[in-house]
Amino acid sequence: MGALAFAAASTRLSCGVVSFLVACIVPAVTPRAEPLPRSVLFLDHNGPSEPFGQGMSAAFHKTISASQREHVAIYAETLDLIRSSGSGYQDVLKTYLREKYRDIPIGVIVAPGTAALSFMLPARAEIWPEVPAIFVSNPASAAEARAVPGVTGMIRLQPLQASVSTAQALMPGLKSIALVGDVPRQHYQRARFKEQIAALTDVEIIDLTGLRMAELLQRLAALPDHSTIYFTTLTFDGDQPAYVSRDALVAIAAVANRPIIVDLETHVGYGSVGGLVADPGAIGRELANLALRIFDGESASNIPVLAGDFVRPIFDARQLQRWGISESNLPKGSEIRFRQPTAWEEYQWQIMLIAAALLLQTGLIIGLIYEHRRRQIAEADSLLRVNELARMNRFATAGELSASIAHEIRQPLAAISASGQAALSWLKRQAPNLDEAHKALETVITETHHADDVIKGVRAMFKHESTVRSEVNLNELIQQVIAVTARSINSNNIVLETNLADVPPRVMADPVQLQQVILNLVMNAVEAMSHAGHGMRTLALRTEVDPAGMVLVRVVDSGPRVDPEVVKKMFQPFFTTKSSGMGMGLSICQTIVEAHGGRLTAAPNNPHGMEFQIILPLHQDAASKPH
């Protein structure tokens, strides 16, 4: 309904304007022989603080300056004709302008407003009768001005019905409109608002124009439902000038209980919903274009007066939200200001970049999890193969140590046999010596336990399964290895030196695997020193704890000197300098030590021999125990 009413009103007005223009066409004036002075006198009827006049003036200046033509000097005067409209005041203004511009040539006079036009016409006749003039006014004043030679301009149309139709579209069910502002006679542009109000029969008009501010605020705080406020221009408090219109709007918006419709663009953003508003910038630009046409040589009398399109639908998103007005009810092509942008609108590129980064990160995480899983499977498979190789290595070592193992078992067996024979002898006597027999049998039991311990140690060293990691006393572990390898050490005339830490260092480890590492290193040292022709043969086993909380096990031999290039390769799988063997022993040892969070290193021991170091983290509970 609102859009149809607005269209009908616009059609009627357009037809009237066309008829008016046809009637106003006058014969062309003879072109001027001399060019106009490049200067403009801009007569604004508003006061110095009115934003609408400031907007027109700023747009006029900007358009003139951007024209790329010869420089135009602009003189601006704010006449304040709304608040001071008496004939005496206007006479003073004419005298002021006559004296001020007595020696300043003016090329074009601009009167942007009906009040300014009403003042300009008689002032021009007295002061600048030959200077072309441009105006913007309502249709009635435009018809009067067009009859004056050398005057042209534009008609500003802003009927009340169009704004009412917009209000009805915004608020379905609208029943009444409270009209707020100065009385129409105080504003030339709205001089016919009373007649237009009378023509509105579909809504009730509550006329609050001309009231004092105190009473107005009281009335606006108690308006009925299904009503709205139409704010025009308010500069008077009763019959006395008192306000800048926009400041008055702010005071009204603070107490009004219904939404406020306005018809000036400079009133949007100060508590009003908005509406079909006149754009001061558009008016200023069109006035500047007319002035430039005249400077370019066109006669003002030959430029027809046309209706300017200065009204645009502009609304305040904050007030729409406050009053629950849907944006779908706004006229097509509406401009919505002060809308709080959504996170997507404000940070679109940032969100897209973050989303892309998250997607990439997610992909990387999934890939890393997949690779980690594959690595775990591969490590488990590798560990299984290393354990198998370690077991094979232990079996190979068992063959090498078979003589030592047999010797270790033979000793307790021989002792058991001798002690058993002695016990029988003591018992067969005519007077059995039970004490001696008892001692011999105790020896049998002790040696039996000794043999059992040897068998258990050998079985633990070479069994297939790995034991669970536990706290291991490295000193005891080394003593067990020494016991197993004692025969090989002695048979090769090797002097064994042990320098074990006073406080036994303890580590969390698989004792079988760690024992295998030390056993391999000892057997390698024994083999290296077993070659004929070698001099003093010494094997040193040492343990110590460094300040950093690491346990060091040193295996040092006095075997032949080893080439540093060989040292670099000796931990590589299948690398060996022996005539027999797979070359996996040291590689397996390194893998086992690293699996325990440690390191296995090798270095030549000057002037000959090798030193291997097993570096393992000290068990924390053991480190915290008092020594």
Phi, psi and omega in degrees: 000317182296315182296321180294318180296319179297319180295318180296316180298319180296323180295314180300318181293320181297319178298317180297320180295317180299316179299319180296319181294318179299318181291336187267355181294129181238163180300150181293148178265146181297131182301149180288146180279330184248145178292152180288150171301142182277069180210152181229138171252112184261108184257100181266123182285349181285169174283170185293344184252004183280120183298328183296314177296322178296322178295318178296314182297317181296317180294323178297311180300315184296317181293318178297315183294330183271007188282350181063018177261186177299144185305139178242125176277133183243124175250127184241136177230128174263114190274339180054047184281345180287314183275341181226091189244010182289158181294325178297318179297319181293325176298319178298318180299317180298316179299316179300314182291321180299315182288320183294321185252024181301317184253013180248113180290134180249132180268321182216140174254135180240127178238091186273075179151154183297318179295320179295321178296317180298327176281321187294321186301308178290326179295319179297317182299328181274323190254316185230061187300333183260357184278127177297149183228151180233143182220165165227127183202181175284167185301322184295312180292327179297320179297320179293318184289327185293339179284349180271127179299145176078014181237134175215176181169207185223153177260130177258113181257131177206069184291148179296325185299322180296318179291324178295319179297321177296317179298321179293324177291323180289321186234084178305140182088012180297130183246332184213152178233126176269114182273119186237133177154188174290160177297143186306327183295340180279350181229111186300325183296330182251031184296334184256015181298327179299317179293319180294324177297317181297332181282348180274113183250347185269349175226154178275134178259121175261103186277106179248018180288145175083000180284156173289152188300320182300313179292322181298315180297322179296318180291320184287341178279352184227039178287151180289163174297164179059037176227165177217168180249129174253110183260125180261263177220129184234108177238349182251146169253095190075246180248013181245132176296132186213341191228153156277131191306320183293326177293322177296322178299318180299317179295320180291317182298333182292336184242345186296139180261005179225157180295155185246127175259140180230168179233013175237135182298329181287354176265353179279131180101003181236035176109352180266156174289326185119207179151198173279103192245146175282133183262111181296329179295318179296320179296314180298320181293317180293322176298319179296320179296321177296318180298320179293324176298319179293318177297331180281357174118353179286146176277135178301325181293334180271353179270116183291151175277124181235160176280122180276144179267088185250000187257131178226146175280112181231136185222156180260114183300327181295319180285327175301317179292320182299319184262007176067034181265124182285140178294340178292343179275353183285152176299152180300138180081015182292145173263128181248119181255162174062022176287129176287117183294145174291164179302324179293317181293322185277326185234040186302309182293321179296317180296318180297319179294318180295318179298317178297319179296319179294319178297316179297317180296318178299316178300317179296319180296315179299316178298318180294321178297317179298313180294324178296319178296316178297322180293319178300316180297316180295319179294320178297318179294319179295319179296321178298317180291321177298319178297321178295316178296322179296321179295317178298321179295323178294321178296320178296319178295325179299321178297318180294329184263008185302321180295317179295319181295317179298321179295317181296325180280324182297324182301307179294329179294318178297320179295322179296316181297315181295317181293324178295317178298319180296320180296319178296318180299315179295330181279334183279350179298156179300324175240089185305135177266094186292329180295313180294319179299320179298318179296318181296319180292324176297322177297320177302313181297317181298313181292329175298315177297322179299313179298320179297320178297319179298316181295317179298318180297316180295317180298317179296324182290329188243013178283163186285318186281146173272143178274164177289144180296140180211176178287123186244132174272109184296325178299315179295321181297319179294320178298322177296318179296319179299320180297320182288324185262006186301317183296317180296322180294314182291319183294339179259014177055043181261132177273121181265125176244124177242132178226081185266146182301141181301317177265113185304120177288139183239140179226158173270115186202167169276108188299325180295313181293319181293323177296323179296320180300310181296320179298316179298316181296319180294316181294323176298319179295317179299315181296320181296328182266004185272353182289141181297150177088354180279143184282229182299127182249119183226135175236122182246132175240124184225148171230145178201162178240125180271167183299338181280001178084028178246145179262132178247127172247118182254131174240108187240129178237166179249033179289187181296157180295141182250134178299130179304328177295326177291322179300322181295332186257351192294342178268000179284140179301139175068012174266128180208151174253003181275157177285340178226164180109159183272344184077026182252350187302304182292324177299317178294318179300316179298318180298318181295314181297315179296326177295338177266011178080022182238195180222148174239121182237158178223142179208143176300141181254099184297144000276351179207168180090185182225154173232122174253140178236127171258119182245118183230150177289135178292136178297128188297318179299322179291323181293331182274350181285142178294140182275000000 
